[in-house]
Amino acid sequence: MKRLKPLLEKEAAPRNRSEAEVIGYKNVLSRIHTAHEHFPITPETILKIHQDMFGRTDLPAGRWKNRDNTIEERLPDGRWITRYVPVTARETPYYMTELCGRFNTLWEEGRIDRLLLIHAFVLDFLCIHPFTDGNGRVSRLLTALMLHQSGYDVSRYISLERLIEESKENYYNVLNRASERWHEGGHAILPWWEFCLGILIAAYKEFEARVGIIRSNRGSKTAWVRDAIRQLPEEFGVGELVHACSGVSRPMIRVVLEALRKEGKLEVLGTGRGAKWRKRDNIQ
């Protein structure tokens, strides 16, 4: 008899386009968290991120825009104005190839601080505006990806997307200022750097505060490990859990993982040191 897949393992179909976009975004972000070393910064990678994010919708996914677009803003009196004119559709493939090529050259040279280089790349990406839809979300996925590749893993625990959303008005004001005269190479990038680094600092402060609360209230190392697991992606490795629970021994972490497996809240995928764990239920 064919084994039926347990209900909790089934992935529910999205009910509408918005839900499909959220699921796509979360799936891509989860892969970035767990396998960022397999995402080179290339046009092909960026197209694949867009494809996977919108793959469940009826939107054109995984290809550059096929018509010119503009960034518009609605004024308080109801009128619309053109805030910014991105690169044309015809020029987009060239610009994206150049952007990725120059970024990788500077990354390998190491003469520019990688945090500054990452956010300069993101600003250029947003000014090129290579997709018909989803440019902002792809830019934030790329930010998380490149931060991971630089050793800044805070986006695994704190949502940069949420922090930007909470500062949305300031975000758009700074982006408008930083994109002025971008086409002529006369734009001012300093306000953009200040905003982006401010978001990163806020994320680390929030993470530090969470760790402090966990350590002061955990009552036991078991509670600490369980809380750390709640913050990790749906699939994670023991190494990630060890990193999140500095001060807890690997044997103790293994004991908690095994207990959660027996409770039906986790399942182990594979064997050996490289085995992954997957959440199956809410962990309290």
Secondary structure as the mmCIF struct_conf table of DSSP 4:
data_model
#
loop_
_struct_conf.conf_type_id
_struct_conf.id
_struct_conf.beg_label_comp_id
_struct_conf.beg_label_asym_id
_struct_conf.beg_label_seq_id
_struct_conf.end_label_comp_id
_struct_conf.end_label_asym_id
_struct_conf.end_label_seq_id
HELX_LH_PP_P HELX_LH_PP_P1 LYS A 2 PRO A 6
HELX_RH_3T_P HELX_RH_3T_P1 LEU A 7 GLU A 9
BEND BEND1 LYS A 10 LYS A 10
HELX_LH_PP_P HELX_LH_PP_P2 ALA A 12 PRO A 14
BEND BEND2 ARG A 15 ASN A 16
HELX_RH_AL_P HELX_RH_AL_P1 ARG A 17 ALA A 35
HELX_RH_3T_P HELX_RH_3T_P2 HIS A 36 HIS A 38
BEND BEND3 ILE A 41 THR A 42
HELX_RH_AL_P HELX_RH_AL_P2 PRO A 43 PHE A 54
TURN_TY1_P TURN_TY1_P1 GLY A 55 ARG A 56
BEND BEND4 THR A 57 LEU A 59
BEND BEND5 GLY A 62 ARG A 63
BEND BEND6 ASN A 66 ARG A 67
STRN STRN1 ILE A 71 ARG A 74
TURN_TY1_P TURN_TY1_P2 PRO A 76 ASP A 77
BEND BEND7 GLY A 78 GLY A 78
STRN STRN2 TRP A 80 TYR A 84
TURN_TY1_P TURN_TY1_P3 ALA A 89 GLU A 91
HELX_RH_AL_P HELX_RH_AL_P3 THR A 92 GLU A 109
BEND BEND8 ILE A 112 ILE A 112
HELX_RH_AL_P HELX_RH_AL_P4 ARG A 114 ILE A 128
BEND BEND9 PHE A 131 ASP A 133
HELX_RH_AL_P HELX_RH_AL_P5 ASN A 135 GLN A 149
TURN_TY1_P TURN_TY1_P4 SER A 150 GLY A 151
HELX_RH_3T_P HELX_RH_3T_P3 VAL A 154 ARG A 156
TURN_TY1_P TURN_TY1_P5 TYR A 157 TYR A 157
BEND BEND10 ILE A 158 ILE A 158
HELX_RH_AL_P HELX_RH_AL_P6 LEU A 160 GLU A 166
TURN_TY1_P TURN_TY1_P6 SER A 167 SER A 167
HELX_RH_AL_P HELX_RH_AL_P7 LYS A 168 SER A 179
TURN_TY1_P TURN_TY1_P7 GLU A 180 GLY A 185
HELX_RH_AL_P HELX_RH_AL_P8 LEU A 190 ASN A 217
BEND BEND11 GLY A 219 SER A 220
HELX_RH_AL_P HELX_RH_AL_P9 LYS A 221 GLN A 231
BEND BEND12 LEU A 232 LEU A 232
BEND BEND13 GLU A 234 GLU A 234
STRN STRN3 GLU A 235 GLY A 237
HELX_RH_AL_P HELX_RH_AL_P10 VAL A 238 ALA A 244
TURN_TY1_P TURN_TY1_P8 CYS A 245 GLY A 247
BEND BEND14 VAL A 248 VAL A 248
HELX_RH_AL_P HELX_RH_AL_P11 ARG A 250 LYS A 262
TURN_TY1_P TURN_TY1_P9 GLU A 263 GLY A 264
BEND BEND15 LYS A 265 LYS A 265
STRN STRN4 LEU A 266 LEU A 269
BEND BEND16 GLY A 270 GLY A 272
TURN_TY1_P TURN_TY1_P10 ARG A 273 GLY A 274
STRN STRN5 LYS A 276 LYS A 279
BEND BEND17 ASP A 281 ASP A 281
#
